[in-house]
Amino acid sequence: MTDSAPGSYPSADEKATLTVRGRQFAALAVRNGQLWISFGQLCDSPLSTIEYLYLADAFGDWVVTDIPLFDEVGREAQQRFINVIDILTDTDTPATFISTHTLDEFLATDTARPDAFRMASRLQLLRG
């Protein structure tokens, strides 16, 4: 995880509404094929794997902001984040993850999940 964004953080007037399979979801911004979205927008919304695949196809670069420690969110949000990591890795979609926590701090809180090792490995791959 990093605490620095690639480019300037989106302003309030850059907010975007994404339509995925007839449903609408909020995002921080869309810039030249780059999706800026917060962890809450991405993982607290009832998005499915199919919708994440659509977003990965539609946006060639992602910036995910405001990532909390893994144990601070519910199991559904945890599973959605794991699904996002899997899809971004499988589609070779570049991603930047912004958090006030280091990657080591984040990963230290995921040990209760059986799929935590795979997520940790894939996060490392996405970081480059």
Sequence and secondary structure as in RCSB ss.txt:
>XXXX:A:sequence
MTDSAPGSYPSADEKATLTVRGRQFAALAVRNGQLWISFGQLCDSPLSTIEYLYLADAFGDWVVTDIPLFDEVGR
EAQQRFINVIDILTDTDTPATFISTHTLDEFLATDTARPDAFRMASRLQLLRG
>XXXX:A:secstr
 BS  SS    GGG EEEEETTEEEEESEEETTEEEEEHHHHHSS   HHHHHHHHHH SEEEEE    GGGS H
HHHHHHHHHHHHHHHTT  EEEB SS HHHHHHT TTSTTHHHHHHHHHHHH 
